[in-house]
Amino acid sequence: MSNGKLRKYETVIVTRTDAGQEAQKRLYEKIEELVQKNGGHHVRFELWGKRRLAFPIKKALKGIYLYHVFLAEESFVREMNRMLKLNNNVLRYMTIVLENDVDPAAFDFEKERQFDNLPTDSDDQGDRSRSTTGWDAEFQNRGEGKDDEDEDEDEEDGERSEKKGDADDEDEEEE
């Protein structure tokens, strides 16, 4: 890629919830330093917050999701993946190519720029009430006061009652 064109990548990183704010900040700074060292450009960073994992990873049931978008060369991605693999606080990560042959001089950074601040130790630990990505405005009128865990339990109860109702219907048909 010596022609001055870079690739646009996005990376989602899932870290341990018990890693602490300082470890999250160090990871962010390492990625930022690596981008600059390799001649890339950090375009966007979003803190998606703490979420339940679909399945346990390294005995963790929840993880903190970090989203990065950057312009860089392929060699940077290999180096970043190596660094993430060695970090004990990282549960999973995934990097994908969004665009090939992006000219950094012509790229509109302001259009996509968003950098969320990492929470500090003085911030409230409740991730659900903190707006991080602007999606809260879209779902503002959604029912407040009900936890995600409660919704999952209600859905499971509804599925059980539907299955039970199906079994009752079969019994009636046999008579």
C-alpha positions in Angstrom: 0.0 0.0 0.0 2.7 2.4 -0.9 0.4 4.5 -3.0 -0.8 6.5 0.0 -4.2 4.8 0.2 -5.3 3.1 3.4 -8.1 0.7 4.3 -11.0 1.6 6.6 -11.4 -0.9 9.4 -13.8 -1.3 12.3 -12.9 -3.3 15.4 -15.1 -4.4 18.2 -13.4 -5.4 21.4 -15.0 -7.2 24.4 -13.2 -6.8 27.6 -13.7 -8.2 31.1 -16.0 -6.2 33.3 -13.7 -6.6 36.3 -10.7 -5.1 34.5 -11.2 -1.6 35.9 -11.3 1.8 34.4 -7.5 2.2 34.4 -7.1 -1.0 32.3 -9.7 0.2 29.8 -7.9 3.5 29.5 -4.5 1.8 29.0 -6.0 -0.4 26.2 -7.5 2.6 24.5 -4.2 4.5 24.7 -2.2 1.5 23.4 -4.5 1.3 20.3 -4.3 5.1 19.8 -0.5 5.0 20.0 -0.3 2.0 17.7 -2.5 3.8 15.1 -0.3 6.9 15.2 2.9 4.9 15.1 1.8 3.0 12.0 0.7 6.2 10.1 -3.0 5.5 10.5 -5.9 7.7 11.5 -8.3 7.0 14.4 -11.7 8.0 13.1 -14.2 6.9 15.7 -14.4 5.4 19.2 -17.6 4.4 20.9 -18.1 2.9 24.3 -21.0 0.5 24.0 -21.0 -0.4 27.6 -21.6 -3.5 29.6 -23.7 -6.2 28.0 -24.5 -9.8 28.6 -22.6 -12.2 26.4 -24.4 -14.8 24.3 -22.4 -17.5 26.0 -19.7 -17.6 28.7 -16.2 -16.6 27.5 -13.3 -17.5 29.8 -15.9 -17.8 32.6 -17.3 -14.3 32.0 -21.0 -13.8 31.6 -20.8 -10.0 30.8 -18.4 -7.9 28.9 -17.6 -4.2 28.1 -17.8 -3.5 24.4 -15.5 -1.0 22.7 -15.9 0.1 19.1 -13.1 1.6 17.0 -13.0 2.8 13.4 -9.7 3.7 11.9 -7.8 4.1 8.6 -4.7 2.0 8.5 -2.5 -0.4 6.6 -2.9 -4.2 6.8 0.4 -4.4 8.9 -1.3 -2.3 11.6 -4.1 -4.7 11.9 -1.8 -7.7 12.3 0.1 -5.8 15.1 -3.1 -4.8 16.8 -4.5 -8.3 16.7 -1.2 -9.6 18.2 -1.4 -7.0 21.0 -5.1 -7.8 21.7 -4.4 -11.5 21.8 -1.7 -11.0 24.5 -3.9 -8.7 26.7 -5.5 -10.8 29.5 -8.4 -8.3 29.8 -9.6 -8.8 26.2 -12.2 -11.6 25.9 -12.9 -11.3 22.2 -12.2 -9.0 19.3 -13.1 -8.8 15.6 -11.7 -6.5 12.9 -13.3 -6.2 9.5 -12.5 -4.1 6.4 -15.2 -1.5 5.6 -13.5 0.1 2.6 -10.4 -0.5 0.5 -8.2 2.2 -1.0 -9.3 5.2 1.1 -7.4 8.4 0.5 -6.8 10.0 3.9 -6.4 13.5 2.3 -9.9 13.2 0.7 -11.6 11.4 3.6 -14.3 13.3 5.5 -13.2 12.8 9.1 -15.8 15.2 10.5 -18.7 13.3 9.1 -17.8 10.2 11.1 -15.9 11.6 14.0 -17.2 10.6 17.4 -15.1 9.9 20.5 -16.8 8.7 23.6 -15.0 9.4 26.9 -14.0 6.4 28.9 -15.8 6.5 32.3 -13.7 7.5 35.3 -13.7 5.9 38.7 -15.9 8.8 40.0 -18.6 8.1 37.4 -21.6 6.0 38.2 -21.1 2.3 37.5 -24.6 1.9 36.1 -24.0 1.7 32.3 -27.7 1.5 31.4 -28.5 5.1 32.3 -25.5 6.6 30.6 -25.8 7.7 27.0 -22.8 6.6 25.0 -23.7 6.4 21.3 -26.7 8.5 20.7 -29.0 5.6 20.3 -30.9 6.6 23.4 -32.6 9.4 21.6 -33.9 6.9 19.0 -35.3 4.6 21.7 -36.3 7.3 24.2 -40.0 6.5 24.3 -39.4 2.8 25.0 -40.6 1.6 28.3 -38.4 2.8 31.1 -37.8 1.1 34.5 -37.7 -2.5 33.3 -34.4 -4.3 33.3 -33.2 -6.3 30.3 -33.0 -9.4 32.5 -36.6 -9.1 33.5 -37.6 -8.8 29.8 -35.7 -12.0 29.0 -37.4 -13.9 31.9 -40.8 -12.7 30.7 -40.0 -13.9 27.1 -39.0 -17.3 28.5 -42.2 -17.5 30.5 -44.3 -16.6 27.5 -42.6 -19.3 25.4 -43.3 -21.9 28.1 -46.9 -21.0 28.3 -47.3 -21.1 24.5 -45.7 -24.6 24.4 -48.0 -25.7 27.2 -51.0 -24.3 25.3 -49.9 -26.2 22.2 -49.8 -29.4 24.2 -53.3 -28.8 25.6 -54.6 -28.2 22.0 -53.2 -31.6 20.9 -54.9 -33.3 23.9 -58.3 -31.8 22.8 -57.8 -33.0 19.3 -57.2 -36.6 20.4 -60.5 -36.7 22.4 
